[in-house]
Amino acid sequence: MCGICGELRFDGAPVNPGALEAMRDRIAHRGPDHADRYVAPEGQAGLGFRRLQIIDLSAPANQPMPNEDGSVRVVFNGEIYNYLDLREGLAARGHTFRSRSDTETIVHLYEERGADCIAGLDGMFGIAIWDERQGRLILARDRAGKKPLFYHHDGRRILFASEIKAFFGHPDFSGEIDRDAVAPYFLYGYVPGPATFYRGVRQVEPGQVVTIDRDGQLSSRRYWTLSYPPAAEVARTAPNRTAATARVRELVTAAVKRRLMSDVPLGAFLSGGIDSTVIVGVMRQLGVAPLKTFSIGFEGDVAYDETPVARRIAEGFGTDHTEFRVRPTALDLLDRLIWHHDGAFGDSSAIPTYMVAKLTRAHVTVALTGDGGDEVFAGYMRFRAALTADRIPAALRTPLAALLSQIPGGANERHWRSRAARFGRALGMPLHERVTRWNSYFNDDLETLMGVAPHSIDRLQHLRGVIDGMTGRSPLSQLLLANFSSYLPDDLLPKVDRCSMANSLETRAPFLDRELMEYVATLPDEFKLDGARSKAILRDAFADLIPAEVDRRPKSGFGVPLDAWFRGELKGYVHDLLLSPQARYRDYLDAAVVRDTVARHDAGRANEGQRLWALITFERWLQLLPSFLRGTMPSTTT
């Protein structure tokens, strides 16, 4: 796991090595073990690299990595899980290797296949390849979007980097905010890719290759997409359930085994849920010993504390277990989290994610996670809720919604009363609008918050690239595809990447294995969501590893007790930040809506913790951005 950056100029001026190094060192947390750079002989291109040593700790494995004659250079962030098989074939065909690293496999595979080599890689990656002979730069990202890669094209040059903050080190990057990104952020809690908060900065999309030639011409193509077959095809080709269950176990086990390759210590996150339990159980069966596991919880709120369950799972598997408990002082991390996310972020579970990553890094360098299990096997409550709503007769939806609206809110957003009210508010909407409404931060009052005309904001903007391909798919397949194309690459994976790499920790997600994802996508809906039983086939495949206590527990997720925090110890902080006449968000948002949101939460008329968090991180980002652009990184004692 590493940090990469670079520049390709097409205005005749050479790359500035000092600017290249400044970009590189803005992302030093991604690679504290080694730093280097390369500038092409003619000065047109430059590559920067920060290394976190995982595979082959020797100096010959450092990057930028050249081929034999130096005409190709690669910088790479991630892991290639099939590199040994690829290496064997390449060596047999005459390629010479000077290291044991997976990076060198990319170099030689590119020599044979050009940009088509990316499709042959099985792993998580952000890759940049400079081809001196062709005078072209190739950028590529893994299939699910596990590893990030951004670029900025200003007509004179293209900059690229693992994180946007690297661009802050370049003297010609202005860091201008893209106002069009603000409304989507307050709807979803993130800016849907390929857009970002910064004007002119784009993401390389998951499963995409971008090529830039010496004249600055840019082209892109998808080398992979996850395909959900039409419902009729699934019904016609569905395998026997017993055979499918065995195949799922085989694929998950193989995915975990592939992700155990490491020349440094590794462990696993253990939350107390199905996904992490399966990963830890398989690691134990594969003989990982000692097996170190890590969990986190919150003091004072049992609804957000899974550490007792995680502890019992760890005892059952005989792991070397460590847990950490967080108090509201975790908000001291706010500025650092904004720095690492390159802007505001709506997902408050970044707090425990950062904390458990920091705890874990004190013991290991690599951690396996259960990320992707909900996305692949239909684990989210919203999937079941959406299908339940579809089965309610249209004539009953309006009166039922009215009835549910009368239920008083619960103590927090996980309380059944809060969930029932949320279910009712979107009951009458079409499928994708319904789920978007459930997941949104500001929805009914979004245009008022933004100060724009009613109904002028597209609620389905995040799905426009995939919604046309959903025709003929089952409702559950549509929901899974939508989630895989939006929430997964734009929220979950960036959160885990930034919080882990902030602590120089590599995380690996076996459930996002390509072969596993492709296979499960072809299975019938009832194999995944069987009545009220989510992730049915995964539970069946690993019934011997999942304790009854875990199997029976309702899904709780990796949340934060914001509602209680913002009515308690942090109430003063919220008021000082959001009710100040000098608040910078006033240039973008209607202050009256913000004031009303704070008042409703204070009075207990609604649980607005998530909306307040989105507002807080946005305001604090606006305050911090000028210092970020000057190169000042926030410090923390937490």
C-alpha positions in Angstrom: 0.0 0.0 0.0 1.5 3.3 -1.0 0.9 6.9 -2.2 1.5 7.9 -5.8 1.4 11.2 -7.7 2.8 12.8 -10.8 2.6 15.3 -13.6 2.5 15.3 -17.4 3.1 18.6 -19.1 2.0 19.4 -22.6 2.8 23.1 -22.8 6.5 22.7 -23.5 7.6 23.5 -19.9 9.4 20.9 -17.8 8.2 19.3 -14.7 9.4 21.1 -11.5 11.1 18.4 -9.3 10.5 20.5 -6.2 6.7 20.7 -6.9 6.7 16.9 -7.6 8.3 16.3 -4.2 6.0 18.6 -2.4 3.0 16.7 -3.9 4.5 13.4 -2.9 5.2 14.4 0.6 1.6 15.7 1.2 0.7 12.0 1.2 3.6 10.7 3.3 1.1 8.9 5.6 0.4 6.5 2.8 4.0 5.4 2.6 6.3 6.2 5.5 9.0 3.6 4.6 10.5 5.1 1.5 10.2 8.1 -0.9 11.5 8.6 -4.4 10.7 10.3 -7.7 11.4 10.1 -11.4 11.5 12.9 -14.0 11.7 11.9 -17.7 14.9 12.8 -19.6 13.0 15.5 -21.6 11.3 16.8 -18.5 7.8 16.3 -19.8 6.7 13.7 -17.1 7.4 13.1 -13.5 6.3 10.4 -11.0 6.3 10.6 -7.2 6.1 7.7 -4.8 5.7 7.0 -1.1 6.1 3.4 0.0 4.5 1.3 2.7 6.5 -1.9 2.6 4.2 -5.0 2.5 5.6 -7.4 -0.2 9.4 -7.7 -0.7 10.9 -5.2 1.7 14.1 -4.8 -0.2 15.3 -1.7 -2.0 15.0 -3.2 -5.5 11.2 -3.3 -4.9 11.1 0.5 -4.5 9.2 2.6 -7.0 9.0 4.3 -9.5 9.7 0.8 -11.0 11.4 0.7 -14.5 11.5 -2.0 -17.1 14.8 -3.4 -18.3 15.7 -0.4 -20.5 13.9 2.3 -18.5 11.4 3.1 -21.2 8.5 2.3 -19.0 8.0 3.5 -15.4 5.3 2.5 -13.0 4.0 3.8 -9.7 1.4 1.7 -8.0 -0.8 1.7 -4.9 -2.3 -1.5 -3.7 -1.8 -5.3 -4.1 -1.9 -7.6 -7.1 -3.1 -11.0 -5.7 -2.4 -13.0 -8.8 1.1 -11.6 -9.4 3.0 -14.9 -8.7 1.0 -16.6 -11.5 1.6 -13.7 -13.8 5.3 -13.5 -12.9 5.8 -17.2 -13.7 4.4 -16.8 -17.2 6.3 -13.6 -17.8 9.6 -15.2 -16.7 9.0 -18.1 -19.0 8.6 -15.7 -21.9 12.0 -14.1 -21.2 11.3 -11.2 -18.9 14.0 -10.5 -16.3 13.0 -9.7 -12.7 15.2 -7.9 -10.2 12.7 -8.0 -7.2 10.0 -10.2 -5.7 7.5 -7.3 -5.8 4.0 -7.4 -7.5 4.8 -4.0 -9.0 7.4 -5.4 -11.3 4.8 -7.8 -12.7 2.8 -4.8 -13.9 5.8 -3.3 -15.7 6.5 -6.4 -17.7 2.8 -7.2 -18.4 2.5 -3.7 -19.8 5.4 -4.4 -22.1 3.5 -7.4 -23.6 -0.1 -6.1 -23.6 0.0 -2.3 -23.4 -2.9 -0.7 -21.5 -4.8 -4.0 -21.9 -2.6 -5.4 -19.2 -4.9 -3.9 -16.5 -7.7 -6.4 -17.2 -5.3 -9.2 -16.4 -4.6 -7.9 -12.9 -6.6 -9.3 -9.9 -6.3 -7.0 -6.9 -6.9 -3.6 -5.5 -5.0 -0.8 -7.2 -4.4 2.7 -8.4 -1.8 2.6 -11.1 0.1 5.1 -13.2 2.3 4.0 -16.1 4.6 6.4 -18.0 5.5 5.1 -21.5 8.5 7.1 -22.7 8.5 5.8 -26.3 4.8 6.4 -26.8 4.8 9.6 -24.8 1.7 8.6 -22.9 0.5 8.4 -19.3 -1.9 5.6 -18.3 -4.0 5.8 -15.1 -6.1 2.8 -13.9 -8.2 1.8 -10.9 -9.3 -1.5 -9.6 -12.8 -3.0 -10.3 -14.6 -2.1 -7.1 -12.8 1.2 -6.5 -10.9 0.0 -3.4 -7.9 2.2 -4.0 -8.3 5.9 -5.0 -6.9 7.8 -7.9 -7.6 11.5 -8.9 -6.5 13.7 -11.7 -6.6 17.5 -12.5 -6.4 18.6 -16.2 -6.0 22.4 -16.6 -5.0 22.6 -20.3 -1.3 22.9 -19.7 -0.7 19.8 -17.6 -2.3 16.9 -15.9 -1.7 16.2 -12.3 -2.6 12.8 -10.7 -2.4 11.5 -7.1 -3.8 9.0 -4.7 -5.4 11.8 -2.7 -6.4 15.3 -3.7 -4.3 16.9 -0.9 -1.2 16.0 -3.0 -2.3 18.7 -5.5 -2.2 21.2 -2.6 1.6 20.9 -2.9 1.7 22.1 -6.5 2.0 25.9 -6.8 -0.4 26.1 -9.8 -3.3 24.3 -8.2 -5.9 26.8 -6.9 -8.2 24.4 -4.9 -11.3 26.2 -6.1 -14.5 24.7 -4.7 -17.0 23.4 -7.2 -20.3 24.8 -6.0 -22.1 22.1 -8.1 -20.8 19.5 -5.6 -22.4 21.1 -2.5 -26.0 20.0 -3.1 -25.1 16.3 -3.8 -23.0 16.3 -0.7 -26.0 17.4 1.5 -28.2 14.9 -0.2 -26.0 11.8 -0.1 -23.3 12.7 2.4 -20.7 12.4 -0.4 -20.0 13.8 -3.8 -20.8 11.1 -6.4 -17.9 10.2 -8.6 -16.3 11.0 -10.9 -16.9 14.6 -9.5 -15.2 15.9 -6.4 -15.5 19.0 -4.2 -12.8 20.7 -6.3 -13.2 22.3 -9.7 -11.4 20.5 -12.4 -10.5 17.5 -10.2 -12.0 14.1 -11.2 -11.7 10.6 -10.1 -10.6 7.7 -12.3 -13.7 5.6 -11.9 -13.7 2.0 -10.7 -12.8 -0.4 -13.5 -11.6 2.4 -15.7 -8.4 3.1 -17.7 -7.6 6.7 -18.6 -4.9 7.5 -21.2 -3.4 10.9 -21.8 -1.0 11.4 -24.7 1.9 13.9 -25.0 -0.5 16.5 -26.4 -2.9 16.3 -23.5 -5.6 14.4 -25.3 -7.5 12.3 -22.9 -9.4 9.1 -23.5 -11.0 6.6 -21.2 -12.6 3.2 -21.3 -14.1 0.7 -18.9 -12.3 -2.6 -18.7 -14.8 -4.2 -16.2 -18.3 -3.7 -14.9 -20.3 -5.9 -12.5 -23.1 -7.5 -14.4 -26.4 -8.6 -12.9 -28.2 -10.9 -15.4 -31.9 -10.2 -16.3 -34.3 -11.9 -13.9 -35.5 -14.4 -16.6 -31.9 -15.5 -17.2 -31.3 -16.0 -13.5 -34.4 -18.2 -13.2 -33.3 -20.3 -16.2 -29.6 -20.8 -15.1 -29.9 -20.9 -11.3 -27.7 -23.6 -9.8 -28.8 -26.0 -7.1 -28.8 -24.2 -3.8 -26.6 -26.8 -2.1 -24.0 -26.6 -4.9 -24.2 -22.8 -4.8 -23.6 -22.7 -1.0 -20.5 -24.9 -1.4 -19.2 -22.7 -4.2 -19.7 -19.6 -2.1 -17.7 -21.2 0.7 -15.0 -22.2 -1.7 -14.8 -18.7 -3.3 -14.7 -16.8 0.1 -12.0 -19.1 1.4 -9.9 -18.6 -1.7 -10.4 -14.9 -1.5 -9.2 -14.8 2.1 -6.3 -17.0 1.3 -5.1 -14.7 -1.5 -5.2 -11.8 0.9 -2.9 -13.4 3.4 0.2 -12.8 1.4 2.4 -10.4 3.3 6.0 -10.0 4.5 4.7 -8.0 7.5 2.3 -8.9 10.4 -1.4 -9.0 9.6 -4.7 -9.2 11.6 -8.4 -8.5 11.1 -11.1 -6.1 12.2 -13.8 -7.9 14.2 -17.1 -6.0 14.7 -19.4 -8.7 16.0 -21.3 -9.0 12.8 -21.6 -11.8 10.2 -19.1 -10.5 7.7 -16.1 -10.0 10.0 -16.9 -13.2 11.9 -16.7 -15.2 8.7 -13.4 -13.5 7.7 -11.8 -14.2 11.1 -13.2 -17.8 11.1 -11.7 -18.5 7.7 -8.4 -17.0 8.7 -8.3 -19.3 11.7 -9.2 -22.3 9.5 -6.4 -21.4 7.1 -3.9 -21.6 10.0 -3.2 -17.9 10.7 -1.5 -17.9 14.1 -1.2 -15.9 16.1 -4.4 -14.2 14.8 -4.8 -10.7 16.1 -8.2 -9.1 16.0 -9.4 -5.6 16.8 -12.8 -4.0 17.7 -14.2 -0.7 18.9 -17.2 0.6 20.8 -18.7 3.6 22.5 -18.9 4.3 26.2 -22.3 5.2 27.5 -24.5 3.9 24.6 -25.1 0.2 24.3 -26.9 0.6 20.9 -23.5 1.6 19.4 -21.3 -0.8 21.3 -20.6 -4.2 19.7 -17.4 -4.9 21.7 -19.0 -7.5 24.1 -20.1 -9.6 21.2 -16.8 -9.2 19.3 -15.0 -10.2 22.5 -17.0 -13.5 22.7 -16.3 -14.3 19.1 -12.6 -13.7 19.6 -12.6 -16.0 22.6 -14.4 -18.7 20.5 -11.8 -18.5 17.8 -8.9 -18.1 20.2 -7.6 -14.8 18.8 -5.3 -12.3 20.3 -8.0 -9.7 20.7 -7.7 -5.9 21.4 -10.6 -3.5 21.9 -10.9 0.2 22.2 -13.7 2.4 23.6 -14.5 5.9 22.4 -15.9 8.9 24.2 -17.3 12.1 22.7 -13.8 13.5 22.8 -13.3 11.6 19.6 -14.6 14.8 18.0 -11.1 16.1 18.6 -10.2 14.2 15.5 -12.5 16.3 13.3 -9.9 18.5 11.7 -7.6 15.5 11.0 -10.5 13.5 9.5 -11.4 16.4 7.2 -7.8 16.6 6.1 -7.6 13.0 5.3 -10.9 13.0 3.4 -9.9 16.1 1.4 -13.1 17.8 2.5 -16.4 17.4 4.2 -17.7 13.9 4.7 -21.2 12.9 5.9 -20.4 9.4 7.2 -19.7 9.9 10.9 -18.5 6.3 11.2 -15.2 7.6 10.0 -14.6 8.4 13.7 -14.5 4.7 14.9 -12.9 3.6 11.6 -10.0 6.0 12.2 -9.7 4.9 15.8 -9.8 1.2 15.2 -7.3 1.7 12.4 -5.0 3.6 14.7 -5.3 0.9 17.4 -4.7 -1.9 14.8 -1.6 -0.2 13.3 0.1 -0.4 16.7 0.1 -4.2 16.3 0.0 -5.1 12.6 0.6 -3.5 9.2 -2.2 -5.3 7.3 -5.8 -6.0 8.4 -8.5 -8.0 6.6 -12.0 -6.5 6.9 -15.6 -7.6 6.2 -16.2 -4.7 3.8 -18.3 -5.6 0.8 -20.3 -8.3 2.5 -23.4 -6.2 2.7 -23.0 -5.0 -0.9 -22.4 -8.5 -2.4 -24.8 -10.6 -0.3 -27.7 -8.0 0.3 -27.1 -7.3 4.0 -28.5 -3.8 4.4 -31.8 -3.3 6.1 -32.8 -0.8 3.3 -32.8 -3.7 0.8 -35.4 -5.6 2.8 -37.3 -2.5 3.6 -37.5 -1.5 -0.1 -38.8 -4.9 -1.2 -41.3 -4.9 1.7 -42.6 -1.6 0.5 -43.0 -2.9 -3.0 -45.3 -5.7 -1.7 -47.7 -3.2 0.0 -50.7 -2.5 -2.2 -50.6 1.0 -3.6 -54.0 1.8 -2.1 -52.6 1.2 1.4 -49.4 3.1 1.2 -50.7 6.6 1.8 -52.8 5.7 4.9 -50.0 3.5 6.2 -47.5 6.3 5.8 -49.8 8.7 7.6 -50.1 6.2 10.5 -46.4 5.7 10.8 -45.8 9.4 10.8 -47.7 9.6 14.1 -45.2 7.4 15.9 -43.0 9.4 18.2 -39.3 9.3 17.4 -36.9 7.0 19.3 -34.0 8.0 21.4 -31.7 7.6 18.4 -31.8 6.7 14.7 -31.4 3.0 15.5 -34.5 2.8 17.6 -37.4 0.9 16.0 -39.7 4.0 16.2 -37.2 6.1 14.3 -36.8 3.4 11.6 -40.6 3.0 11.3 -41.1 6.7 10.8 -38.3 6.8 8.2 -39.9 3.8 6.4 -43.2 5.6 6.2 -41.8 8.9 4.9 -40.7 7.3 1.6 -43.4 4.6 1.3 -45.1 6.0 -1.7 -42.0 6.7 -3.8 -40.7 4.6 -6.7 -38.0 2.1 -5.8 -34.8 4.1 -6.3 -36.3 7.4 -5.0 -37.5 5.5 -2.0 -34.1 4.2 -1.1 -32.4 7.5 -1.8 -34.9 9.2 0.5 -34.1 6.7 3.3 -30.3 7.3 2.9 -30.4 11.1 2.3 -29.3 13.7 4.8 -31.4 16.7 3.5 -34.1 15.7 1.1 -37.5 17.5 1.4 -35.8 20.7 2.4 -32.7 20.4 0.2 -33.7 23.1 -2.2 -34.6 25.4 0.7 -31.2 24.7 2.3 -29.4 25.5 -1.0 -31.6 28.5 -1.8 -32.7 27.2 -5.2 -36.0 26.6 -7.0 -38.2 23.8 -5.7 -37.7 20.4 -7.4 -34.6 21.7 -9.2 -32.1 19.2 -7.8 -31.9 15.7 -9.3 -32.3 13.1 -6.5 -31.1 10.3 -8.7 -27.9 12.0 -10.0 -25.7 9.3 -8.4 -27.4 6.6 -10.5 -27.7 8.2 -13.9 -24.7 6.2 -15.2 -26.2 2.8 -14.4 -30.0 3.2 -14.2 -30.5 2.5 -18.0 -28.8 -0.9 -17.5 -31.3 -2.1 -14.9 -34.1 -2.9 -17.3 -35.3 -6.5 -16.8 -33.3 -7.0 -13.5 -35.1 -7.9 -10.4 -35.7 -5.2 -7.8 -33.1 -6.6 -5.5 -30.5 -6.8 -8.3 -31.3 -3.2 -9.2 -30.7 -2.2 -5.6 -27.5 -4.1 -5.4 -26.2 -2.6 -8.6 -27.2 0.9 -7.5 -25.4 0.4 -4.2 -22.3 -1.1 -5.8 -22.1 1.9 -8.2 -22.6 4.7 -5.7 -22.5 4.1 -1.9 -19.7 1.5 -2.1 -17.1 3.5 -4.2 -18.1 7.0 -3.0 -18.7 6.4 0.7 -17.7 3.1 2.3 -14.4 2.5 0.4 -13.0 6.0 0.6 -13.8 6.1 4.3 -11.9 2.9 5.0 -9.0 3.8 2.7 -8.5 7.3 4.1 -8.9 6.3 7.8 -6.6 3.2 7.4 -4.0 5.0 5.3 -4.0 8.0 7.7 -2.4 5.5 10.1 -0.3 3.7 7.4 -2.4 0.6 7.7 -3.3 -1.6 4.7 -6.8 -3.1 4.7 -7.9 -5.9 2.4 -11.5 -6.8 1.7 -12.0 -10.5 0.6 -15.7 -10.0 -0.1 -14.8 -7.7 -3.0 -12.9 -10.4 -4.7 -13.7 -10.3 -8.5 -14.5 -14.0 -8.9 -16.7 -14.0 -5.8 -18.6 -10.8 -6.8 -19.2 -12.0 -10.3 -20.5 -15.4 -9.1 -22.9 -14.1 -6.4 -24.3 -11.5 -8.8 -25.7 -14.4 -10.9 -27.5 -16.1 -8.0 -31.3 -15.9 -7.4 -32.5 -13.2 -5.0 -33.8 -15.7 -2.5 -30.2 -17.1 -2.1 -29.2 -13.6 -0.8 -32.3 -12.3 0.9 -34.6 -15.1 2.0 -37.6 -13.5 3.6 -36.3 -11.7 6.6 -33.0 -13.5 6.5 -30.3 -11.4 4.9 -27.1 -12.8 3.5 -28.8 -16.2 3.5 -26.3 -18.1 1.4 -23.3 -16.7 3.2 -24.8 -17.7 6.6 -25.5 -21.2 5.2 -22.0 -21.5 3.7 -20.4 -20.8 7.1 -22.9 -22.0 9.5 -20.2 -23.9 11.4 -18.2 -20.7 12.0 -21.0 -18.3 12.9 -22.1 -18.4 16.6 -25.9 -18.6 17.1 -25.7 -15.3 19.0 -24.2 -13.6 15.9 -26.7 -15.3 13.5 -29.7 -14.0 15.6 -28.5 -10.5 16.1 -30.1 -7.8 14.0 -27.7 -5.8 11.8 -26.5 -2.7 13.6 -23.7 -1.3 11.5 -20.6 0.8 12.4 -22.4 3.9 13.7 -21.8 6.7 16.1 -24.2 8.0 18.9 -24.3 11.5 17.4 -27.8 12.3 18.7 -26.8 11.8 22.3 -23.4 13.6 21.8 -25.0 16.7 20.2 -27.5 17.0 23.0 -24.9 16.4 25.7 -21.2 17.2 25.9 -20.9 18.5 22.4 -24.0 20.7 22.4 -22.0 23.9 23.0 -19.6 23.0 20.2 -22.5 22.6 17.7 -23.9 26.0 18.7 -20.6 27.8 18.5 -19.8 26.4 15.1 -23.2 26.5 13.3 -25.0 29.4 14.9 -22.1 31.9 14.5 -22.9 34.9 12.4 -19.4 34.5 10.8 -20.1 30.8 9.8 -18.7 30.3 6.3 -21.4 28.0 5.2 -23.7 31.0 4.9 -22.1 31.6 1.4 -23.6 28.3 0.3 -26.6 27.5 2.5 -29.7 29.1 4.1 -28.7 29.8 7.7 -32.4 29.7 8.7 -32.6 26.0 7.7 -29.4 25.3 9.7 -30.7 27.1 12.7 -34.0 25.2 12.6 -32.2 21.9 12.3 -30.2 22.7 15.5 -33.3 23.8 17.3 -35.3 20.7 16.5 -32.5 18.5 17.7 -32.0 20.5 20.9 -35.7 20.2 21.7 -35.8 16.5 21.0 -38.4 16.9 18.3 -36.2 15.0 15.8 -32.9 13.2 15.8 -30.8 15.4 13.6 -27.4 14.0 14.5 -26.4 12.9 11.0 -27.5 16.2 9.4 -25.7 18.2 12.0 -22.5 16.1 11.4 -22.8 16.8 7.7 -23.1 20.5 8.4 -20.3 20.5 11.0 -17.8 18.9 8.7 -18.8 21.2 5.8 -18.3 24.3 7.9 -15.1 23.2 9.4 -13.7 22.2 6.0 -14.5 25.7 4.7 -12.6 27.2 7.6 -9.6 24.9 7.2 -9.2 24.9 3.4 -7.0 28.1 3.1 -4.5 26.6 5.6 -4.6 23.2 3.8 -3.7 24.9 0.5 -0.8 26.5 2.3 0.4 23.1 3.3 -0.7 23.2 7.0 -1.9 19.8 8.3 -3.9 19.6 11.5 -2.4 17.9 14.5 -4.1 15.7 17.0 -3.3 14.2 20.4 -6.1 11.6 20.1 
